[in-house]
Amino acid sequence: MAESRAGARPAGGAGCRGDRGLRDRAVSGRHLPVDGRGNAVRSGERRSCAMPDLPFSRRTLLQGAAAIAALPGLPGRAAAQTGSVRTPRPIPPGEKLNIACVGCGGKGATDVQEVSSENIVALCDVDWSRAKRVAQTYPDVPKFQDYRVMLREMDERIDAVTVTTPDHMHYPVAKMAIEMGKHVYVQKPLTHSVWEARQLAELARRHQVATQMGNQGQADEGGRVLCEYLWDGAIGPVREVHVWTNRPIWPQALERPKAGATPPATLDWDLWLGVAPERPYSPAYHPFKWRGWYDFGTGALGDIGCHSFAPIARALKLGPPTSVEASSSPLFKETFPAAAIVRYEFPARAGMPPVKLMWYDGGLKPPRPEGLEPERSLGEGGTIYLGDKGAIYNGRLLPESRMSEDPRPPKSLPRSPGHYREWILACKGGEPGGANFDVSGPQAETVLLGNIALLTKKRLEWDAANLRLANVPEANAYLRREYRAGWGV
C-alpha cells in the first residue's frame, strides 16, 4: 500500500498534542526549564529530573519573552512586511547576523560551529542530551525544545535559522521560518517529499530570503575543476554517469519494533515525531537510526544523493529527468530496502546529448570503467562519467596517466569563499549561495523521485512543470504526504 510505505497516510493519532501542546507551552512564553518528558513546568510545580546532567546556567532558564528581550547584545530586527508577505530586514555587510539553530546534536553541532562567526542567539533541540557540546559552548544563549515557541518568542531577535533535524521535520521548520521573513539554511535532502521541495523554493522566492541546502561539496574546488574538464571536451560528450555509495550505514530492511520503550528523560518524543504519524518511542528510531524509516528519513539516496548529484547536475547542466525507474532487494512495509539501483534519464540539453544516470547503494557497484588500472578498486563510493572519448573517475581522467599528459583547462568558474560563508554573505545582500533553493530544490526533487520509483517498482515519467507522474497516476500519492493532526503545516 502506498500509504504504509511512503508515510502518505491520513494525519492524526491519539495523544497528539499538536498546537494544543504549543499553546500550553507558550502560556507565559516559556522555554526551558521542562520536565523529563519535555513538558513545561508551570509555576508552583516541582518535578524531578528536569534535563538531567545538562550544563545550563540559571541565566539560560530565564522565563518569558520579556526576559529574552532583556538579554544584552541582541538588537531587535523586525522583518519587513509588504501586504501579508514578510521579508527580511536588510543586514549591512559589516553587521553580524542573529542566527537561531534548530537541531544542535550530531550534524547540528557542526552547523552551529560553522556559523559561529555570527551571533548565535537561540538554540533548539528536542533532546538536549544529544547536544551537550553546543549547550556547553553557549551557556547563556536561550534554549528551547519546541521550534515554534522559539520562533514566536524571539521573532524580532532572529535574522536567520539553521535547520538540522530528521528529514521529516525540515519542511515544517523551514516553512515557518521563511514565512516569518527569516533566511534559512536547511540540511540535505532539503525535504521529505517532492511537493515540499517545490513549495520551499517557491516560498523562498516569495519572501525574498537567502537560502542554502546543506550540500557542502558544491563549494569545493574539485567540482569546479570537473566542470572545466568536461566543458573543455576532455572525454567528449557524456552519455552515462554511475554513482555508488557505502550507505546505508544504519539499519534498513526491517519491520517495526513489536513493543515501544520509555523515551529518555531528556527527549520530548511528541516533538520529535512532529508531523509524522503517532507511534511509540523506540531506540530503533532515535538517535540516528531514523534515516531508514519511510516516515522519518529518505534512505541512502536521500542521505547521499544530493551530495553526489549536485556536481553532476552542474557539470552536465541537467534539468529535471524525463523518467526514473528502480530495482532493489525485497521491500519492507516501513523501511527502505537493503540495496537498490535507480536509473534516471535526462533529455538532451544545448550542445549535450541525452544522459543516463545510474545510482547504486547497499554495496552494489557499477561495472569497472575502461581505463581503470587493474590495481585500482572502485572503492566504497564514487562517481564515473563515461564520454565518447574517455572517462573520469572521482575527478581523475582515466587512465591516470592522462592527468599529467593532458593540459589542465583554464579556470572558468568563480571560486567559492566556503559553503556556509556563501549563505552568510547572501543573507547580507550578496550573491545567492551555490546550493540556494532554486538550485538545490530541483536536485532534491530528482533525488526523492528515485525513492518513489523504488517503492512502486515502475518506470515513472516525470512531468516537472505540472508536478506529476504522467504515466502512473497512483504513484502521485507519493509526491506529498499528510501531516499529523494539530500541526497546521
C-alpha positions in Angstrom: 0.0 0.0 0.0 1.3 3.4 -0.9 0.3 4.9 2.4 2.0 2.4 4.6 5.3 2.7 2.6 5.6 6.3 1.9 4.1 7.7 5.1 1.4 9.4 2.9 -1.4 8.4 5.3 -4.2 10.4 6.9 -2.8 12.6 9.6 -3.9 12.1 13.1 -3.3 9.8 16.0 -4.4 9.5 19.6 -2.5 11.5 22.1 -1.2 14.1 19.7 -0.7 17.4 21.4 0.0 19.4 18.2 -0.9 23.1 18.6 -2.5 22.4 21.9 0.9 21.5 23.2 2.3 24.7 21.8 -0.4 26.8 23.4 0.3 25.0 26.8 4.0 25.7 26.5 3.5 29.3 25.4 1.2 30.4 28.2 3.9 32.6 29.7 6.3 32.5 26.7 8.1 29.6 28.4 11.1 27.8 27.0 13.2 25.7 29.4 13.0 24.5 32.1 11.0 21.5 31.3 10.4 18.2 33.0 11.9 14.9 31.9 9.3 14.3 29.2 9.7 17.8 27.7 6.6 19.3 29.3 6.8 22.9 30.5 7.0 23.1 34.3 4.4 25.6 35.5 4.7 27.9 38.4 4.4 26.0 41.7 5.1 22.6 40.2 8.1 20.7 41.4 9.3 17.8 39.2 12.5 15.8 39.3 14.9 15.0 36.5 14.4 18.3 34.6 17.1 18.0 31.9 19.5 15.8 34.0 23.2 16.4 33.7 22.9 19.3 31.3 25.2 22.3 31.8 22.5 25.0 31.6 23.1 28.1 33.7 20.4 29.9 35.6 20.5 32.7 33.1 19.7 30.2 30.3 16.5 29.4 32.2 15.0 32.8 32.0 11.2 32.7 31.7 9.1 34.7 29.2 9.5 36.9 26.2 10.2 39.9 28.4 13.2 38.2 29.9 14.5 37.3 26.5 14.1 40.8 25.3 16.3 41.9 28.2 19.3 39.9 27.1 22.2 42.1 26.0 23.7 42.2 22.5 20.5 41.2 20.6 19.4 44.2 18.6 15.8 43.9 17.6 15.3 43.4 13.8 11.7 43.1 12.9 11.2 41.6 9.4 9.8 44.0 6.8 6.2 43.3 5.6 4.6 44.0 2.2 1.0 43.2 2.4 0.8 39.8 4.0 4.3 38.7 2.9 7.1 39.2 5.4 10.6 39.7 4.0 13.9 40.0 5.8 15.2 43.3 7.2 18.3 44.3 5.3 21.5 43.5 7.1 24.6 45.6 6.4 27.7 43.5 5.2 29.7 44.6 8.3 27.0 43.7 10.8 26.6 40.2 12.3 23.5 38.1 11.7 21.4 36.9 14.6 21.1 33.1 14.0 18.8 30.6 15.7 19.7 26.9 15.3 17.1 24.1 15.2 18.9 20.8 15.8 22.1 21.1 17.8 23.3 17.5 18.2 25.3 15.4 15.6 25.4 17.3 12.3 23.6 20.1 14.0 26.6 20.8 16.2 28.7 21.1 13.1 26.3 23.6 11.5 26.3 25.7 14.7 30.1 25.8 14.7 30.2 26.7 11.0 28.1 29.8 11.5 29.6 30.8 14.9 31.3 33.8 13.3 27.8 35.4 13.6 25.7 35.9 16.7 24.1 32.6 17.9 21.0 34.0 19.7 18.8 30.9 20.2 19.2 27.1 20.2 16.5 24.4 19.9 16.7 20.7 20.2 14.1 18.1 21.2 16.8 16.0 23.1 19.4 18.1 24.8 21.3 15.1 25.9 22.4 14.8 22.3 23.6 18.4 22.2 25.6 18.8 25.3 28.6 20.2 23.5 26.6 23.0 22.0 24.9 23.7 25.3 28.4 24.0 27.0 29.7 26.3 24.3 26.8 28.7 24.6 25.8 28.6 28.3 23.9 31.9 28.2 22.0 31.5 25.0 18.3 30.8 25.4 17.5 27.1 24.7 14.2 25.6 23.6 12.7 22.2 22.7 9.9 23.5 20.5 11.0 25.4 17.5 7.5 27.1 17.2 7.9 28.6 20.7 11.4 29.8 19.9 10.4 31.5 16.6 7.4 33.2 18.1 9.1 34.3 21.3 12.3 35.5 19.7 10.9 36.6 16.3 12.3 40.1 16.4 15.7 38.9 17.6 16.3 36.4 14.8 17.6 37.1 11.2 18.3 33.6 10.1 17.7 29.9 11.0 19.6 26.7 10.5 17.5 23.5 10.3 19.3 20.3 11.1 16.6 17.9 12.1 15.5 14.5 10.9 14.3 14.8 7.3 10.6 14.7 8.1 10.8 18.0 10.0 12.9 20.0 7.5 9.9 21.4 5.7 7.7 22.4 8.8 10.6 24.2 10.5 11.9 25.9 7.3 8.4 26.9 6.2 7.6 28.7 9.5 10.9 30.5 9.5 10.6 31.6 5.8 7.0 32.9 6.4 8.4 35.0 9.3 10.9 36.5 6.9 14.0 34.6 8.1 16.8 33.4 5.9 17.2 29.6 6.1 20.0 27.0 5.9 18.4 23.6 5.6 20.3 20.3 5.6 20.1 17.9 2.7 18.0 16.4 1.2 16.1 19.6 1.8 12.7 18.0 2.4 11.0 14.7 2.9 8.8 14.8 -0.2 8.9 16.2 -3.7 6.0 18.5 -3.1 7.7 20.0 -0.1 10.9 20.8 -2.1 8.8 22.6 -4.7 7.0 24.5 -2.0 10.1 25.6 -0.1 11.7 27.0 -3.3 8.5 29.0 -4.1 8.2 30.3 -0.6 11.8 31.4 -0.5 11.3 33.4 -3.7 8.1 35.0 -2.4 9.6 36.0 0.9 12.9 37.1 -0.7 15.0 35.1 1.8 18.6 33.8 1.3 18.7 30.1 1.3 21.2 27.2 1.2 20.8 23.5 1.4 23.5 21.6 3.3 25.5 20.3 0.4 29.0 21.4 1.4 30.6 19.7 -1.6 29.1 22.2 -4.0 31.6 24.8 -2.9 34.7 22.5 -3.4 37.4 23.2 -5.8 37.1 19.6 -7.3 33.6 20.2 -8.6 34.7 23.3 -10.4 37.7 21.6 -11.9 35.5 18.7 -13.0 33.2 21.2 -14.9 36.2 22.7 -16.6 37.5 19.4 -17.8 34.1 18.3 -19.1 33.3 21.6 -20.7 36.7 21.6 -22.4 35.8 18.3 -24.0 38.3 16.1 -22.1 36.2 13.0 -22.5 33.8 14.2 -25.2 30.0 14.1 -24.9 28.9 12.4 -21.7 26.2 9.8 -22.1 26.3 7.9 -18.8 27.1 8.6 -15.2 27.4 6.0 -12.5 27.2 6.9 -8.8 27.5 4.5 -5.8 27.8 4.7 -2.0 28.5 2.6 1.0 25.2 3.8 2.5 23.2 2.7 4.3 25.3 2.7 7.4 22.2 2.5 9.6 19.6 -0.3 9.8 17.2 -0.8 6.9 15.1 -3.7 5.6 13.4 -4.3 9.0 9.9 -4.4 10.5 8.6 -2.0 13.1 9.6 -3.0 16.7 6.9 -5.1 18.3 6.9 -3.1 21.5 7.6 0.5 22.4 10.0 1.8 25.0 10.2 4.6 27.6 11.7 7.7 25.9 14.9 9.0 27.5 14.2 11.6 30.2 15.7 14.4 28.1 13.6 13.6 24.9 10.3 15.1 24.1 9.0 12.3 21.8 5.9 14.1 20.7 8.0 17.0 19.4 10.5 14.6 17.8 7.6 12.9 15.9 6.3 16.3 14.9 4.3 16.0 11.7 4.9 12.2 11.4 2.2 9.7 12.3 1.9 8.8 16.0 3.9 5.8 17.2 5.6 4.7 20.4 9.2 5.7 21.0 11.8 3.1 20.2 15.6 3.3 20.1 15.2 1.9 16.6 14.3 5.5 15.5 16.2 7.8 17.8 19.1 8.6 17.9 20.4 8.4 14.3 18.6 5.3 13.0 15.6 7.3 11.7 17.1 7.6 8.2 16.0 4.1 7.2 12.3 4.6 8.1 9.9 5.9 5.5 8.0 8.2 8.0 11.2 10.0 9.1 14.0 9.6 6.6 14.8 9.3 2.9 17.2 6.3 2.9 20.6 6.1 1.3 19.5 8.0 -1.7 18.2 10.9 0.3 21.3 10.9 2.6 23.9 11.0 -0.1 22.1 11.6 -3.4 22.1 15.4 -3.1 25.9 15.4 -2.4 26.5 13.1 -5.4 24.0 14.6 -7.9 24.9 18.3 -7.4 28.2 18.3 -9.2 26.7 16.1 -11.9 23.8 18.5 -12.5 26.1 21.5 -12.7 28.7 19.8 -14.9 26.2 18.4 -17.3 23.7 21.3 -17.0 20.9 18.9 -16.1 17.3 19.9 -15.6 14.6 17.6 -14.4 14.7 13.9 -15.5 12.2 12.6 -18.0 11.9 9.2 -16.4 13.1 7.2 -13.4 12.9 3.5 -12.5 14.4 1.3 -9.8 15.1 -2.2 -8.7 16.0 -3.4 -5.2 16.3 -6.1 -2.6 13.0 -7.0 -1.0 10.8 -4.1 0.1 9.6 -3.8 3.7 6.4 -2.1 4.9 8.1 0.8 6.8 11.8 0.8 5.9 13.9 1.3 2.8 15.4 -1.9 1.3 19.0 -3.1 2.0 20.2 -2.3 -1.5 18.9 -0.6 -4.6 19.7 0.6 -8.2 17.9 3.7 -9.5 18.1 4.7 -13.2 17.3 8.3 -14.3 17.1 9.5 -17.9 17.7 13.2 -18.8 16.9 14.8 -22.2 19.4 16.5 -24.5 20.5 19.9 -23.5 22.1 22.7 -25.6 25.2 21.1 -27.1 24.8 18.0 -24.8 23.3 14.6 -25.6 20.7 12.7 -23.5 22.3 11.1 -20.4 21.6 8.2 -18.2 22.3 8.5 -14.5 22.7 5.3 -12.5 22.6 5.1 -8.7 23.8 2.1 -6.6 23.6 1.7 -2.8 23.8 -1.1 -0.2 27.1 -2.5 -1.6 26.1 -2.6 -5.2 28.6 -1.1 -7.7 28.8 -0.3 -11.5 30.9 -2.2 -13.9 34.6 -1.2 -13.9 35.2 1.5 -16.5 37.6 1.1 -19.3 41.0 2.6 -18.5 40.9 1.9 -14.7 44.2 0.4 -13.8 43.9 -3.3 -12.6 45.4 -2.5 -9.2 42.8 0.2 -8.5 39.5 -0.7 -7.0 36.2 1.2 -7.3 36.2 1.8 -3.5 33.1 2.2 -1.3 31.7 5.2 -3.1 32.4 7.3 -6.2 31.3 8.7 -9.5 32.2 7.7 -13.0 31.5 9.9 -16.1 31.5 8.0 -19.4 32.1 10.0 -22.5 32.7 9.3 -26.2 36.4 9.9 -25.7 37.1 8.5 -22.3 36.1 8.5 -18.6 36.5 10.5 -15.4 36.5 8.5 -12.1 36.3 10.6 -8.9 37.6 13.7 -10.6 40.5 12.0 -12.3 40.9 11.2 -16.0 41.3 7.6 -16.9 43.9 6.2 -17.3 45.6 8.2 -14.5 48.5 9.0 -16.8 46.3 11.4 -18.6 46.3 13.7 -15.6 49.9 14.6 -16.3 49.8 14.2 -20.1 46.7 16.3 -20.8 46.9 20.1 -20.3 44.6 21.3 -17.4 41.9 23.5 -18.8 41.9 27.2 -17.7 39.7 28.2 -14.7 36.4 29.5 -16.0 34.2 29.3 -12.9 34.3 31.6 -9.9 35.7 30.0 -6.7 33.7 29.8 -3.5 34.5 31.5 -0.2 33.1 28.4 1.5 29.7 26.8 1.6 28.5 28.3 4.9 30.1 31.6 4.1 28.2 31.8 0.8 24.9 31.7 2.8 26.0 34.2 5.3 27.1 36.7 2.6 23.8 36.1 0.7 21.9 36.9 3.9 23.7 40.3 3.9 22.7 41.1 0.3 25.4 39.2 -1.5 25.1 36.7 -4.4 22.9 33.6 -3.8 24.7 30.6 -2.5 25.6 27.8 -4.8 23.0 25.5 -3.1 20.2 28.1 -2.9 16.8 26.5 -3.2 16.4 27.5 -6.9 19.3 25.1 -7.5 19.0 22.6 -4.7 15.2 22.4 -4.8 15.1 20.7 -8.2 18.0 18.5 -7.3 16.1 17.4 -4.2 13.1 16.6 -6.3 15.2 14.4 -8.6 16.6 12.5 -5.6 13.2 12.0 -4.0 11.7 10.8 -7.3 14.1 7.9 -7.1 12.6 6.8 -3.8 9.1 6.8 -5.4 10.4 4.6 -8.2 11.9 2.4 -5.6 8.6 1.9 -3.8 6.4 1.5 -7.0 8.9 -0.6 -9.0 7.6 1.0 -12.1 9.1 3.2 -14.8 7.8 6.7 -14.0 7.6 9.5 -16.5 8.1 12.9 -14.8 6.1 16.0 -15.8 8.1 18.5 -13.8 6.2 21.6 -15.0 2.9 20.2 -13.6 4.5 18.3 -10.6 3.0 14.9 -11.6 4.0 11.4 -12.7 2.2 11.3 -16.0 2.1 7.6 -16.8 1.3 6.0 -13.3 -1.4 8.2 -11.7 -1.5 6.1 -8.5 2.2 7.0 -7.9 1.3 10.6 -7.5 0.2 9.8 -3.9 3.9 9.6 -3.0 4.7 13.1 -4.1 3.1 14.6 -1.0 2.2 13.3 2.5 -0.4 14.0 5.1 0.7 15.7 8.4 -0.3 14.7 11.9 -3.4 16.4 13.1 -2.8 19.6 15.1 0.4 20.7 13.4 -1.2 23.0 10.9 1.6 22.9 8.3 
